[in-house]
Amino acid sequence: MSSTTLNRIVEFYINEKKYFAREGTSVALALYNNNYKKIRKSPKLKTDRGLFCMMGSCQECIVNIDGVKKLSCISKIKKNTKIFI
């Protein structure tokens, strides 16, 4: 990814609300920077879950990105990315 791409600010959506982030940054970072720190509930105990390992191992950061469940820590922001929590 070129440095020009990382400097471009793009719009993306969290639960249909518009936000802005640098293209190419992780979805997890974009969520965190916009105060989304609790991003899902544990399936068994229904306790809040958020970002943990930031490298794709723990799977605590799974969210719906453009209609598919993905790890937010290894997924990248692109223009008009749609995230549902």
Phi and psi restraints in degrees (range 20) as a CNS / XPLOR table:
assign (resid 1 and name C) (resid 2 and name N)
       (resid 2 and name CA) (resid 2 and name C) 1.0 -77.9 20.0 2
assign (resid 2 and name N) (resid 2 and name CA)
       (resid 2 and name C) (resid 3 and name N) 1.0 159.5 20.0 2
assign (resid 2 and name C) (resid 3 and name N)
       (resid 3 and name CA) (resid 3 and name C) 1.0 -66.8 20.0 2
assign (resid 3 and name N) (resid 3 and name CA)
       (resid 3 and name C) (resid 4 and name N) 1.0 -26.7 20.0 2
assign (resid 3 and name C) (resid 4 and name N)
       (resid 4 and name CA) (resid 4 and name C) 1.0 -64.7 20.0 2
assign (resid 4 and name N) (resid 4 and name CA)
       (resid 4 and name C) (resid 5 and name N) 1.0 -39.6 20.0 2
assign (resid 4 and name C) (resid 5 and name N)
       (resid 5 and name CA) (resid 5 and name C) 1.0 -63.3 20.0 2
assign (resid 5 and name N) (resid 5 and name CA)
       (resid 5 and name C) (resid 6 and name N) 1.0 -42.6 20.0 2
assign (resid 5 and name C) (resid 6 and name N)
       (resid 6 and name CA) (resid 6 and name C) 1.0 -67.6 20.0 2
assign (resid 6 and name N) (resid 6 and name CA)
       (resid 6 and name C) (resid 7 and name N) 1.0 -20.1 20.0 2
assign (resid 6 and name C) (resid 7 and name N)
       (resid 7 and name CA) (resid 7 and name C) 1.0 -89.7 20.0 2
assign (resid 7 and name N) (resid 7 and name CA)
       (resid 7 and name C) (resid 8 and name N) 1.0 -11.3 20.0 2
assign (resid 7 and name C) (resid 8 and name N)
       (resid 8 and name CA) (resid 8 and name C) 1.0 -80.4 20.0 2
assign (resid 8 and name N) (resid 8 and name CA)
       (resid 8 and name C) (resid 9 and name N) 1.0 126.9 20.0 2
assign (resid 8 and name C) (resid 9 and name N)
       (resid 9 and name CA) (resid 9 and name C) 1.0 -88.6 20.0 2
assign (resid 9 and name N) (resid 9 and name CA)
       (resid 9 and name C) (resid 10 and name N) 1.0 128.2 20.0 2
assign (resid 9 and name C) (resid 10 and name N)
       (resid 10 and name CA) (resid 10 and name C) 1.0 -126.2 20.0 2
assign (resid 10 and name N) (resid 10 and name CA)
       (resid 10 and name C) (resid 11 and name N) 1.0 159.1 20.0 2
assign (resid 10 and name C) (resid 11 and name N)
       (resid 11 and name CA) (resid 11 and name C) 1.0 -90.6 20.0 2
assign (resid 11 and name N) (resid 11 and name CA)
       (resid 11 and name C) (resid 12 and name N) 1.0 147.5 20.0 2
assign (resid 11 and name C) (resid 12 and name N)
       (resid 12 and name CA) (resid 12 and name C) 1.0 -146.7 20.0 2
assign (resid 12 and name N) (resid 12 and name CA)
       (resid 12 and name C) (resid 13 and name N) 1.0 171.5 20.0 2
assign (resid 12 and name C) (resid 13 and name N)
       (resid 13 and name CA) (resid 13 and name C) 1.0 -128.7 20.0 2
assign (resid 13 and name N) (resid 13 and name CA)
       (resid 13 and name C) (resid 14 and name N) 1.0 136.6 20.0 2
assign (resid 13 and name C) (resid 14 and name N)
       (resid 14 and name CA) (resid 14 and name C) 1.0 -118.6 20.0 2
assign (resid 14 and name N) (resid 14 and name CA)
       (resid 14 and name C) (resid 15 and name N) 1.0 117.6 20.0 2
assign (resid 14 and name C) (resid 15 and name N)
       (resid 15 and name CA) (resid 15 and name C) 1.0 50.1 20.0 2
assign (resid 15 and name N) (resid 15 and name CA)
       (resid 15 and name C) (resid 16 and name N) 1.0 43.3 20.0 2
assign (resid 15 and name C) (resid 16 and name N)
       (resid 16 and name CA) (resid 16 and name C) 1.0 70.5 20.0 2
assign (resid 16 and name N) (resid 16 and name CA)
       (resid 16 and name C) (resid 17 and name N) 1.0 9.4 20.0 2
assign (resid 16 and name C) (resid 17 and name N)
       (resid 17 and name CA) (resid 17 and name C) 1.0 -102.4 20.0 2
assign (resid 17 and name N) (resid 17 and name CA)
       (resid 17 and name C) (resid 18 and name N) 1.0 135.3 20.0 2
assign (resid 17 and name C) (resid 18 and name N)
       (resid 18 and name CA) (resid 18 and name C) 1.0 -79.1 20.0 2
assign (resid 18 and name N) (resid 18 and name CA)
       (resid 18 and name C) (resid 19 and name N) 1.0 137.4 20.0 2
assign (resid 18 and name C) (resid 19 and name N)
       (resid 19 and name CA) (resid 19 and name C) 1.0 -137.1 20.0 2
assign (resid 19 and name N) (resid 19 and name CA)
       (resid 19 and name C) (resid 20 and name N) 1.0 174.2 20.0 2
assign (resid 19 and name C) (resid 20 and name N)
       (resid 20 and name CA) (resid 20 and name C) 1.0 -131.8 20.0 2
assign (resid 20 and name N) (resid 20 and name CA)
       (resid 20 and name C) (resid 21 and name N) 1.0 145.1 20.0 2
assign (resid 20 and name C) (resid 21 and name N)
       (resid 21 and name CA) (resid 21 and name C) 1.0 -155.7 20.0 2
assign (resid 21 and name N) (resid 21 and name CA)
       (resid 21 and name C) (resid 22 and name N) 1.0 166.1 20.0 2
assign (resid 21 and name C) (resid 22 and name N)
       (resid 22 and name CA) (resid 22 and name C) 1.0 -73.9 20.0 2
assign (resid 22 and name N) (resid 22 and name CA)
       (resid 22 and name C) (resid 23 and name N) 1.0 129.4 20.0 2
assign (resid 22 and name C) (resid 23 and name N)
       (resid 23 and name CA) (resid 23 and name C) 1.0 -59.9 20.0 2
assign (resid 23 and name N) (resid 23 and name CA)
       (resid 23 and name C) (resid 24 and name N) 1.0 135.8 20.0 2
assign (resid 23 and name C) (resid 24 and name N)
       (resid 24 and name CA) (resid 24 and name C) 1.0 95.1 20.0 2
assign (resid 24 and name N) (resid 24 and name CA)
       (resid 24 and name C) (resid 25 and name N) 1.0 -11.9 20.0 2
assign (resid 24 and name C) (resid 25 and name N)
       (resid 25 and name CA) (resid 25 and name C) 1.0 -76.5 20.0 2
assign (resid 25 and name N) (resid 25 and name CA)
       (resid 25 and name C) (resid 26 and name N) 1.0 162.9 20.0 2
assign (resid 25 and name C) (resid 26 and name N)
       (resid 26 and name CA) (resid 26 and name C) 1.0 -71.7 20.0 2
assign (resid 26 and name N) (resid 26 and name CA)
       (resid 26 and name C) (resid 27 and name N) 1.0 149.4 20.0 2
assign (resid 26 and name C) (resid 27 and name N)
       (resid 27 and name CA) (resid 27 and name C) 1.0 -60.2 20.0 2
assign (resid 27 and name N) (resid 27 and name CA)
       (resid 27 and name C) (resid 28 and name N) 1.0 -39.4 20.0 2
assign (resid 27 and name C) (resid 28 and name N)
       (resid 28 and name CA) (resid 28 and name C) 1.0 -57.6 20.0 2
assign (resid 28 and name N) (resid 28 and name CA)
       (resid 28 and name C) (resid 29 and name N) 1.0 -44.7 20.0 2
assign (resid 28 and name C) (resid 29 and name N)
       (resid 29 and name CA) (resid 29 and name C) 1.0 -65.1 20.0 2
assign (resid 29 and name N) (resid 29 and name CA)
       (resid 29 and name C) (resid 30 and name N) 1.0 -41.1 20.0 2
assign (resid 29 and name C) (resid 30 and name N)
       (resid 30 and name CA) (resid 30 and name C) 1.0 -63.1 20.0 2
assign (resid 30 and name N) (resid 30 and name CA)
       (resid 30 and name C) (resid 31 and name N) 1.0 -41.1 20.0 2
assign (resid 30 and name C) (resid 31 and name N)
       (resid 31 and name CA) (resid 31 and name C) 1.0 -62.6 20.0 2
assign (resid 31 and name N) (resid 31 and name CA)
       (resid 31 and name C) (resid 32 and name N) 1.0 -49.0 20.0 2
assign (resid 31 and name C) (resid 32 and name N)
       (resid 32 and name CA) (resid 32 and name C) 1.0 -60.2 20.0 2
assign (resid 32 and name N) (resid 32 and name CA)
       (resid 32 and name C) (resid 33 and name N) 1.0 -44.8 20.0 2
assign (resid 32 and name C) (resid 33 and name N)
       (resid 33 and name CA) (resid 33 and name C) 1.0 -64.4 20.0 2
assign (resid 33 and name N) (resid 33 and name CA)
       (resid 33 and name C) (resid 34 and name N) 1.0 -18.8 20.0 2
assign (resid 33 and name C) (resid 34 and name N)
       (resid 34 and name CA) (resid 34 and name C) 1.0 -109.4 20.0 2
assign (resid 34 and name N) (resid 34 and name CA)
       (resid 34 and name C) (resid 35 and name N) 1.0 27.1 20.0 2
assign (resid 34 and name C) (resid 35 and name N)
       (resid 35 and name CA) (resid 35 and name C) 1.0 64.2 20.0 2
assign (resid 35 and name N) (resid 35 and name CA)
       (resid 35 and name C) (resid 36 and name N) 1.0 26.7 20.0 2
assign (resid 35 and name C) (resid 36 and name N)
       (resid 36 and name CA) (resid 36 and name C) 1.0 -98.9 20.0 2
assign (resid 36 and name N) (resid 36 and name CA)
       (resid 36 and name C) (resid 37 and name N) 1.0 87.8 20.0 2
assign (resid 36 and name C) (resid 37 and name N)
       (resid 37 and name CA) (resid 37 and name C) 1.0 -101.4 20.0 2
assign (resid 37 and name N) (resid 37 and name CA)
       (resid 37 and name C) (resid 38 and name N) 1.0 -24.6 20.0 2
assign (resid 37 and name C) (resid 38 and name N)
       (resid 38 and name CA) (resid 38 and name C) 1.0 -107.7 20.0 2
assign (resid 38 and name N) (resid 38 and name CA)
       (resid 38 and name C) (resid 39 and name N) 1.0 106.3 20.0 2
assign (resid 38 and name C) (resid 39 and name N)
       (resid 39 and name CA) (resid 39 and name C) 1.0 -111.4 20.0 2
assign (resid 39 and name N) (resid 39 and name CA)
       (resid 39 and name C) (resid 40 and name N) 1.0 -4.9 20.0 2
assign (resid 39 and name C) (resid 40 and name N)
       (resid 40 and name CA) (resid 40 and name C) 1.0 -164.9 20.0 2
assign (resid 40 and name N) (resid 40 and name CA)
       (resid 40 and name C) (resid 41 and name N) 1.0 173.0 20.0 2
assign (resid 40 and name C) (resid 41 and name N)
       (resid 41 and name CA) (resid 41 and name C) 1.0 -111.8 20.0 2
assign (resid 41 and name N) (resid 41 and name CA)
       (resid 41 and name C) (resid 42 and name N) 1.0 144.5 20.0 2
assign (resid 41 and name C) (resid 42 and name N)
       (resid 42 and name CA) (resid 42 and name C) 1.0 -66.4 20.0 2
assign (resid 42 and name N) (resid 42 and name CA)
       (resid 42 and name C) (resid 43 and name N) 1.0 142.3 20.0 2
assign (resid 42 and name C) (resid 43 and name N)
       (resid 43 and name CA) (resid 43 and name C) 1.0 -63.6 20.0 2
assign (resid 43 and name N) (resid 43 and name CA)
       (resid 43 and name C) (resid 44 and name N) 1.0 -35.3 20.0 2
assign (resid 43 and name C) (resid 44 and name N)
       (resid 44 and name CA) (resid 44 and name C) 1.0 -88.5 20.0 2
assign (resid 44 and name N) (resid 44 and name CA)
       (resid 44 and name C) (resid 45 and name N) 1.0 -54.2 20.0 2
assign (resid 44 and name C) (resid 45 and name N)
       (resid 45 and name CA) (resid 45 and name C) 1.0 -94.6 20.0 2
assign (resid 45 and name N) (resid 45 and name CA)
       (resid 45 and name C) (resid 46 and name N) 1.0 -9.8 20.0 2
assign (resid 45 and name C) (resid 46 and name N)
       (resid 46 and name CA) (resid 46 and name C) 1.0 60.4 20.0 2
assign (resid 46 and name N) (resid 46 and name CA)
       (resid 46 and name C) (resid 47 and name N) 1.0 32.4 20.0 2
assign (resid 46 and name C) (resid 47 and name N)
       (resid 47 and name CA) (resid 47 and name C) 1.0 -91.0 20.0 2
assign (resid 47 and name N) (resid 47 and name CA)
       (resid 47 and name C) (resid 48 and name N) 1.0 155.3 20.0 2
assign (resid 47 and name C) (resid 48 and name N)
       (resid 48 and name CA) (resid 48 and name C) 1.0 -64.3 20.0 2
assign (resid 48 and name N) (resid 48 and name CA)
       (resid 48 and name C) (resid 49 and name N) 1.0 141.5 20.0 2
assign (resid 48 and name C) (resid 49 and name N)
       (resid 49 and name CA) (resid 49 and name C) 1.0 -128.2 20.0 2
assign (resid 49 and name N) (resid 49 and name CA)
       (resid 49 and name C) (resid 50 and name N) 1.0 152.1 20.0 2
assign (resid 49 and name C) (resid 50 and name N)
       (resid 50 and name CA) (resid 50 and name C) 1.0 -147.4 20.0 2
assign (resid 50 and name N) (resid 50 and name CA)
       (resid 50 and name C) (resid 51 and name N) 1.0 -151.4 20.0 2
assign (resid 50 and name C) (resid 51 and name N)
       (resid 51 and name CA) (resid 51 and name C) 1.0 -78.4 20.0 2
assign (resid 51 and name N) (resid 51 and name CA)
       (resid 51 and name C) (resid 52 and name N) 1.0 139.0 20.0 2
assign (resid 51 and name C) (resid 52 and name N)
       (resid 52 and name CA) (resid 52 and name C) 1.0 -133.4 20.0 2
assign (resid 52 and name N) (resid 52 and name CA)
       (resid 52 and name C) (resid 53 and name N) 1.0 -75.5 20.0 2
assign (resid 52 and name C) (resid 53 and name N)
       (resid 53 and name CA) (resid 53 and name C) 1.0 -85.6 20.0 2
assign (resid 53 and name N) (resid 53 and name CA)
       (resid 53 and name C) (resid 54 and name N) 1.0 -27.3 20.0 2
assign (resid 53 and name C) (resid 54 and name N)
       (resid 54 and name CA) (resid 54 and name C) 1.0 61.1 20.0 2
assign (resid 54 and name N) (resid 54 and name CA)
       (resid 54 and name C) (resid 55 and name N) 1.0 24.1 20.0 2
assign (resid 54 and name C) (resid 55 and name N)
       (resid 55 and name CA) (resid 55 and name C) 1.0 -140.1 20.0 2
assign (resid 55 and name N) (resid 55 and name CA)
       (resid 55 and name C) (resid 56 and name N) 1.0 13.0 20.0 2
assign (resid 55 and name C) (resid 56 and name N)
       (resid 56 and name CA) (resid 56 and name C) 1.0 88.2 20.0 2
assign (resid 56 and name N) (resid 56 and name CA)
       (resid 56 and name C) (resid 57 and name N) 1.0 5.2 20.0 2
assign (resid 56 and name C) (resid 57 and name N)
       (resid 57 and name CA) (resid 57 and name C) 1.0 -86.6 20.0 2
assign (resid 57 and name N) (resid 57 and name CA)
       (resid 57 and name C) (resid 58 and name N) 1.0 -41.6 20.0 2
assign (resid 57 and name C) (resid 58 and name N)
       (resid 58 and name CA) (resid 58 and name C) 1.0 -84.5 20.0 2
assign (resid 58 and name N) (resid 58 and name CA)
       (resid 58 and name C) (resid 59 and name N) 1.0 -23.6 20.0 2
assign (resid 58 and name C) (resid 59 and name N)
       (resid 59 and name CA) (resid 59 and name C) 1.0 63.2 20.0 2
assign (resid 59 and name N) (resid 59 and name CA)
       (resid 59 and name C) (resid 60 and name N) 1.0 23.4 20.0 2
assign (resid 59 and name C) (resid 60 and name N)
       (resid 60 and name CA) (resid 60 and name C) 1.0 -76.2 20.0 2
assign (resid 60 and name N) (resid 60 and name CA)
       (resid 60 and name C) (resid 61 and name N) 1.0 -16.8 20.0 2
assign (resid 60 and name C) (resid 61 and name N)
       (resid 61 and name CA) (resid 61 and name C) 1.0 -104.3 20.0 2
assign (resid 61 and name N) (resid 61 and name CA)
       (resid 61 and name C) (resid 62 and name N) 1.0 22.6 20.0 2
assign (resid 61 and name C) (resid 62 and name N)
       (resid 62 and name CA) (resid 62 and name C) 1.0 -66.3 20.0 2
assign (resid 62 and name N) (resid 62 and name CA)
       (resid 62 and name C) (resid 63 and name N) 1.0 127.5 20.0 2
assign (resid 62 and name C) (resid 63 and name N)
       (resid 63 and name CA) (resid 63 and name C) 1.0 -138.5 20.0 2
assign (resid 63 and name N) (resid 63 and name CA)
       (resid 63 and name C) (resid 64 and name N) 1.0 168.4 20.0 2
assign (resid 63 and name C) (resid 64 and name N)
       (resid 64 and name CA) (resid 64 and name C) 1.0 -86.1 20.0 2
assign (resid 64 and name N) (resid 64 and name CA)
       (resid 64 and name C) (resid 65 and name N) 1.0 115.0 20.0 2
assign (resid 64 and name C) (resid 65 and name N)
       (resid 65 and name CA) (resid 65 and name C) 1.0 -118.8 20.0 2
assign (resid 65 and name N) (resid 65 and name CA)
       (resid 65 and name C) (resid 66 and name N) 1.0 116.2 20.0 2
assign (resid 65 and name C) (resid 66 and name N)
       (resid 66 and name CA) (resid 66 and name C) 1.0 50.5 20.0 2
assign (resid 66 and name N) (resid 66 and name CA)
       (resid 66 and name C) (resid 67 and name N) 1.0 41.6 20.0 2
assign (resid 66 and name C) (resid 67 and name N)
       (resid 67 and name CA) (resid 67 and name C) 1.0 86.4 20.0 2
assign (resid 67 and name N) (resid 67 and name CA)
       (resid 67 and name C) (resid 68 and name N) 1.0 3.6 20.0 2
assign (resid 67 and name C) (resid 68 and name N)
       (resid 68 and name CA) (resid 68 and name C) 1.0 -130.3 20.0 2
assign (resid 68 and name N) (resid 68 and name CA)
       (resid 68 and name C) (resid 69 and name N) 1.0 137.4 20.0 2
assign (resid 68 and name C) (resid 69 and name N)
       (resid 69 and name CA) (resid 69 and name C) 1.0 -71.3 20.0 2
assign (resid 69 and name N) (resid 69 and name CA)
       (resid 69 and name C) (resid 70 and name N) 1.0 123.0 20.0 2
assign (resid 69 and name C) (resid 70 and name N)
       (resid 70 and name CA) (resid 70 and name C) 1.0 -140.8 20.0 2
assign (resid 70 and name N) (resid 70 and name CA)
       (resid 70 and name C) (resid 71 and name N) 1.0 160.8 20.0 2
assign (resid 70 and name C) (resid 71 and name N)
       (resid 71 and name CA) (resid 71 and name C) 1.0 -76.4 20.0 2
assign (resid 71 and name N) (resid 71 and name CA)
       (resid 71 and name C) (resid 72 and name N) 1.0 122.1 20.0 2
assign (resid 71 and name C) (resid 72 and name N)
       (resid 72 and name CA) (resid 72 and name C) 1.0 -71.2 20.0 2
assign (resid 72 and name N) (resid 72 and name CA)
       (resid 72 and name C) (resid 73 and name N) 1.0 -23.8 20.0 2
assign (resid 72 and name C) (resid 73 and name N)
       (resid 73 and name CA) (resid 73 and name C) 1.0 -73.7 20.0 2
assign (resid 73 and name N) (resid 73 and name CA)
       (resid 73 and name C) (resid 74 and name N) 1.0 -22.6 20.0 2
assign (resid 73 and name C) (resid 74 and name N)
       (resid 74 and name CA) (resid 74 and name C) 1.0 -113.9 20.0 2
assign (resid 74 and name N) (resid 74 and name CA)
       (resid 74 and name C) (resid 75 and name N) 1.0 3.7 20.0 2
assign (resid 74 and name C) (resid 75 and name N)
       (resid 75 and name CA) (resid 75 and name C) 1.0 -96.3 20.0 2
assign (resid 75 and name N) (resid 75 and name CA)
       (resid 75 and name C) (resid 76 and name N) 1.0 145.2 20.0 2
assign (resid 75 and name C) (resid 76 and name N)
       (resid 76 and name CA) (resid 76 and name C) 1.0 -106.8 20.0 2
assign (resid 76 and name N) (resid 76 and name CA)
       (resid 76 and name C) (resid 77 and name N) 1.0 146.7 20.0 2
assign (resid 76 and name C) (resid 77 and name N)
       (resid 77 and name CA) (resid 77 and name C) 1.0 -74.8 20.0 2
assign (resid 77 and name N) (resid 77 and name CA)
       (resid 77 and name C) (resid 78 and name N) 1.0 131.3 20.0 2
assign (resid 77 and name C) (resid 78 and name N)
       (resid 78 and name CA) (resid 78 and name C) 1.0 -126.2 20.0 2
assign (resid 78 and name N) (resid 78 and name CA)
       (resid 78 and name C) (resid 79 and name N) 1.0 167.6 20.0 2
assign (resid 78 and name C) (resid 79 and name N)
       (resid 79 and name CA) (resid 79 and name C) 1.0 -58.2 20.0 2
assign (resid 79 and name N) (resid 79 and name CA)
       (resid 79 and name C) (resid 80 and name N) 1.0 132.1 20.0 2
assign (resid 79 and name C) (resid 80 and name N)
       (resid 80 and name CA) (resid 80 and name C) 1.0 66.4 20.0 2
assign (resid 80 and name N) (resid 80 and name CA)
       (resid 80 and name C) (resid 81 and name N) 1.0 20.9 20.0 2
assign (resid 80 and name C) (resid 81 and name N)
       (resid 81 and name CA) (resid 81 and name C) 1.0 -57.6 20.0 2
assign (resid 81 and name N) (resid 81 and name CA)
       (resid 81 and name C) (resid 82 and name N) 1.0 136.8 20.0 2
assign (resid 81 and name C) (resid 82 and name N)
       (resid 82 and name CA) (resid 82 and name C) 1.0 -115.4 20.0 2
assign (resid 82 and name N) (resid 82 and name CA)
       (resid 82 and name C) (resid 83 and name N) 1.0 118.5 20.0 2
assign (resid 82 and name C) (resid 83 and name N)
       (resid 83 and name CA) (resid 83 and name C) 1.0 -115.2 20.0 2
assign (resid 83 and name N) (resid 83 and name CA)
       (resid 83 and name C) (resid 84 and name N) 1.0 133.3 20.0 2
assign (resid 83 and name C) (resid 84 and name N)
       (resid 84 and name CA) (resid 84 and name C) 1.0 -123.2 20.0 2
assign (resid 84 and name N) (resid 84 and name CA)
       (resid 84 and name C) (resid 85 and name N) 1.0 131.4 20.0 2
